[in-house]
Every structure is written in C-alpha cells, then in structure tokens.
Amino acid sequence: MYNGYMSKINVLGASCIDILVDRADRKEFFSGKYKADRIMTSFGGDALNEAVVLKALGNDVSLSTILGDDPSGHMIAGFLKEKGIKVNGEIFRKGIDTYISLVLIDESGERNFVGSKNGSLRLYDLDDVRIDEDCRIVSFASLFISQKLDDEKLTVLFKDIKKRNIILCADSSSIKNHEYALDMKCLSYIDYFFCNESEAKDLCRADDLPECEKILKKAGIGNVIIKAGEKGCLYKGNFYPPEEKIVCVDSTGAGDSFAAGFISALAKGEKIEACLANANRCGGKACKYVGATAWTAHL
C-alpha cells in the first residue's frame, strides 16, 4: 500500500474531465435545439481538485488516483504534471474509461451532473491506494464516490492509516446505498470529516444540523465540520460565517476547495478557528469562477 515518494499531504480518490455547460436551462437542455451561453472543458474530480488547490496554496502534496489508458486519462496526467503534482504509482488502467462528467450550471451557480456508471471515478479500490512513507496528512477526498469501497474496505484502509499516526481527513459525497452513520465502522478512524448540509442529513437520517453533528460525533468522528453555504460552516454547535458575501457563478469544486483550505491551514499548525476561516475563504473563492479550480489562477 505504500511507496517511497516523499510528501506531507496525500490525497486519495477521483480525477475526471468536466464538461461545463454554463447558464444551462435544464428544461430546454434536452430539446435538441438548445444553445448554451458557453461550453468548456475542465479538469475535475474531488481528489484532483483538492490536490490542485493544496499545491496552489504552497503545500507538498501527492495524488493517488486511477485513470483509463485513453486520451482523456492522458490529458489529466499531463495537467497534473503541468501543475507539479506528484502522482503515486501507476495511474493508468487498461480496460476502463476515464470518467467524464457533464456539469449543467444554472443561473444561480448550482450544478447538476451527468456521468458514467462505470467510469474510472467509480472504480478506485484498495489496491489502487498509495501513501507516502513520510505522509503527515491523508485526505480521502470523497467517501462514497467509488462503488468498490464499502465500509469494510474503508475500515481496513483507515485503520491502517491511523496505525501510522497519520492525521486522517475525509470528505463526504451523496450516499449511494442508504448508508447510515451509526452503522459505519470506518467513521471512527476519521480525525476531520467534511460534509455539506444535504449529505449530513442523508447520512444521519435527520433534518436538524446540530442533531446531525451529534450523530456523526456518536459514530466516533474526531471533528465534524458541516459546510453550510452562505452561512459558512457548523462546528461544535456554532456557525462560522464567511468573511465576505460571495456572488456564486459556479459552485463546482467549492466543497473540495473548502476541504483543501482547511487541510492547508491544518498542515501549517493553525488553530481550528483559523482552519475554518481558511476553509470558508477558499470555498468562497471557488464560487467566483467557472471551473472547479479556476480560482487558483488568481492567487
């Protein structure tokens, strides 16, 4: 599971190509005659987004991901090389397709996704995980994104990470198989857990965010951070608001930038309040531009 690269932060998970349809009218999109304001390609996936932001913020970061051995996969690999992001192990897999996501962005900046059931993003497995020998922080970028990694496998992985005294962060995604927080053994190994409001409510089967926080803490998570959009984030029963009000152009990757901002401050030894502030700041900046990590070009 481990190799000889030397990095402080390891990000594990998905990379993909995003095809962004800007200002998409969902009702008209499938009419056969729809003309969008703009269509563009971008690089995405939770793990790739986090790694790009962490690198842009000056961190020593490497990425463990898988791609199809196809033109899209090689485009992503070229992008990672251009960004100076180290990739752990052999990332190309023959016989699978690199995941491509169609992202419909509406007038409010919110998104709807269309993706493949069996693309590379869904196939990341234990055998694909690579963690550096000197790793200080692991970020598992999306808890439910892979159809291969169930609670049993994640428990094996997370337990192994904690045996090495590595700080373990994990971001959620939409549950896929009616998972319930108190049934998941893997959660008890997580030091910092990020999820948005809808993810928290689904995972906890509750409608009240403070109640969700209590359930997630009962599941054994060290620190629960619930992303709450314009309200900022919820931590230990208190909301931490963002420093400025953002006009959202595209929320794609905002949660990944939030997590990366938090982890970047954590890696520098900042106190939790400073980590939360940096997370809000980075998540907000991501919403100002079309594309998951486009904002990093303006640092």
Secondary structure, 3 states (H helix, E strand, C coil): CEECCCCCEEEECCCEEEEEEECCCHHHHCCCCCCCCEEEEEEECHHHHHHHHHHHCCCCEEEECCEECCHHHHHHHHHHHHHCCEECCCCEECCCCCCEEEEEECCCCCEEEEECCCCHHHCCCHHHCCEECCCCEEEECCCCCCCCCCHHHHHHHHHHHHHCCCEEEEECCCCCCCCCHHHCHHHHHCCEEEEEHHHHHHHHCCCCHHHHHHHHHHCCCCEEEEECHHHCEEECCEEECCCCCCCCCCCCCHHHHHHHHHHHHHHCCCCHHHHHHHHHHHHHHHCCCCCCCHHHHHC
